[in-house]
Amino acid sequence: MMATLALVGSNEENQKMADLRATYPTAYLAELESRDKTKWLSELKELAPERSAAESARAAEAEAARRAEAEAAEAARVAEHERADAQKEAARQADQDAKVIAFVEQLDLEIASLPGASAAEYTSDVPSINMGLVLLGAWAAPCPASCDVGPLGLLPA
């Protein structure tokens, strides 16, 4: 019984829409737009081609704007990621530079305590710093408790 009533109601609704389409196409399109967007677009092509073209252009513009917004958001995300990476690299490099400076200062102090040694010979670059640390290590070997060869030992090459 309920199925029959639903079917009769559906048939009446379909007939009403068909009559509206035949007599008042604009009202039919307005009613159809609120019910079924896909069918409305196909009917719009047939009943109002100029409005259909305008609607298609508007939809294309909206899609292009959505794509542009998504691309801009992705570009912003990539730029932020690159900025964060650059900051991390700068912090890492600053930390490395600070370690080298600390080693050079420590090496200067320790080489200055060696008789007949010049600190300038062992503080110009990483290999010469390492050589200075080796010399200090050899010199400090007889007195490990009283000698300090730096906080981290040899510098990485």
BELQUI-V198928 format. One record per residue. N is the residue number from 1. PSI is psi in radians with two decimals (* if undefined). OMEGA is omega in whole degrees, 0 to 359 (NA if undefined). Layout:
n=N psi=PSI omega=OMEGA
n=N psi=PSI omega=OMEGA
This chain:
n=1 psi=-0.82 omega=181
n=2 psi=-0.68 omega=180
n=3 psi=-0.66 omega=179
n=4 psi=-0.76 omega=179
n=5 psi=-0.71 omega=179
n=6 psi=-0.69 omega=180
n=7 psi=-0.73 omega=179
n=8 psi=-0.74 omega=178
n=9 psi=-0.69 omega=179
n=10 psi=-0.74 omega=178
n=11 psi=-0.71 omega=178
n=12 psi=-0.72 omega=180
n=13 psi=-0.75 omega=178
n=14 psi=-0.70 omega=179
n=15 psi=-0.75 omega=179
n=16 psi=-0.76 omega=180
n=17 psi=-0.68 omega=178
n=18 psi=-0.74 omega=178
n=19 psi=-0.75 omega=180
n=20 psi=-0.68 omega=179
n=21 psi=-0.73 omega=183
n=22 psi=-0.63 omega=186
n=23 psi=-0.73 omega=183
n=24 psi=1.42 omega=184
n=25 psi=-0.61 omega=181
n=26 psi=-0.78 omega=178
n=27 psi=-0.66 omega=178
n=28 psi=-0.80 omega=180
n=29 psi=-0.70 omega=179
n=30 psi=-0.75 omega=179
n=31 psi=-0.76 omega=182
n=32 psi=-0.60 omega=181
n=33 psi=-0.65 omega=180
n=34 psi=-0.28 omega=183
n=35 psi=-0.88 omega=189
n=36 psi=1.76 omega=185
n=37 psi=-0.68 omega=182
n=38 psi=-0.84 omega=179
n=39 psi=-0.64 omega=179
n=40 psi=-0.77 omega=180
n=41 psi=-0.70 omega=179
n=42 psi=-0.68 omega=177
n=43 psi=-0.62 omega=180
n=44 psi=-0.68 omega=178
n=45 psi=-0.67 omega=183
n=46 psi=-0.76 omega=187
n=47 psi=-0.52 omega=182
n=48 psi=1.34 omega=185
n=49 psi=-0.64 omega=180
n=50 psi=-0.69 omega=177
n=51 psi=-0.60 omega=178
n=52 psi=-0.74 omega=178
n=53 psi=-0.75 omega=179
n=54 psi=-0.72 omega=179
n=55 psi=-0.70 omega=178
n=56 psi=-0.72 omega=178
n=57 psi=-0.73 omega=178
n=58 psi=-0.74 omega=179
n=59 psi=-0.69 omega=178
n=60 psi=-0.71 omega=177
n=61 psi=-0.74 omega=179
n=62 psi=-0.72 omega=178
n=63 psi=-0.73 omega=178
n=64 psi=-0.71 omega=178
n=65 psi=-0.70 omega=178
n=66 psi=-0.77 omega=178
n=67 psi=-0.75 omega=180
n=68 psi=-0.71 omega=178
n=69 psi=-0.73 omega=178
n=70 psi=-0.72 omega=179
n=71 psi=-0.70 omega=179
n=72 psi=-0.71 omega=178
n=73 psi=-0.72 omega=178
n=74 psi=-0.74 omega=178
n=75 psi=-0.71 omega=178
n=76 psi=-0.70 omega=179
n=77 psi=-0.76 omega=179
n=78 psi=-0.76 omega=179
n=79 psi=-0.71 omega=179
n=80 psi=-0.71 omega=178
n=81 psi=-0.76 omega=179
n=82 psi=-0.67 omega=178
n=83 psi=-0.76 omega=179
n=84 psi=-0.72 omega=177
n=85 psi=-0.73 omega=180
n=86 psi=-0.70 omega=178
n=87 psi=-0.73 omega=178
n=88 psi=-0.76 omega=180
n=89 psi=-0.71 omega=179
n=90 psi=-0.71 omega=178
n=91 psi=-0.71 omega=179
n=92 psi=-0.78 omega=180
n=93 psi=-0.71 omega=178
n=94 psi=-0.70 omega=178
n=95 psi=-0.77 omega=179
n=96 psi=-0.77 omega=179
n=97 psi=-0.72 omega=179
n=98 psi=-0.69 omega=178
n=99 psi=-0.75 omega=180
n=100 psi=-0.76 omega=179
n=101 psi=-0.74 omega=179
n=102 psi=-0.73 omega=178
n=103 psi=-0.77 omega=181
n=104 psi=-0.76 omega=179
n=105 psi=-0.77 omega=179
n=106 psi=-0.74 omega=180
n=107 psi=-0.71 omega=176
n=108 psi=-0.81 omega=181
n=109 psi=-0.76 omega=184
n=110 psi=-0.66 omega=178
n=111 psi=-0.63 omega=179
n=112 psi=-0.47 omega=180
n=113 psi=-0.21 omega=178
n=114 psi=2.29 omega=178
n=115 psi=2.30 omega=175
n=116 psi=0.18 omega=179
n=117 psi=2.50 omega=179
n=118 psi=2.20 omega=182
n=119 psi=-0.52 omega=183
n=120 psi=-0.46 omega=181
n=121 psi=-0.37 omega=188
n=122 psi=0.28 omega=182
n=123 psi=0.27 omega=185
n=124 psi=-0.59 omega=180
n=125 psi=3.06 omega=185
n=126 psi=-0.80 omega=179
n=127 psi=-0.68 omega=180
n=128 psi=-0.57 omega=175
n=129 psi=-0.78 omega=179
n=130 psi=-0.71 omega=178
n=131 psi=-0.74 omega=178
n=132 psi=-0.70 omega=178
n=133 psi=-0.65 omega=177
n=134 psi=-0.80 omega=179
n=135 psi=-0.75 omega=179
n=136 psi=-0.70 omega=178
n=137 psi=-0.75 omega=178
n=138 psi=-0.70 omega=180
n=139 psi=-0.61 omega=183
n=140 psi=-0.21 omega=183
n=141 psi=-0.77 omega=181
n=142 psi=-0.37 omega=183
n=143 psi=1.16 omega=184
n=144 psi=-0.50 omega=182
n=145 psi=-0.52 omega=184
n=146 psi=-0.12 omega=184
n=147 psi=2.53 omega=179
n=148 psi=2.10 omega=181
n=149 psi=0.43 omega=177
n=150 psi=2.76 omega=186
n=151 psi=-0.49 omega=186
n=152 psi=0.12 omega=182
n=153 psi=-2.48 omega=181
n=154 psi=2.49 omega=174
n=155 psi=2.56 omega=175
n=156 psi=2.45 omega=181
n=157 psi=* omega=NA
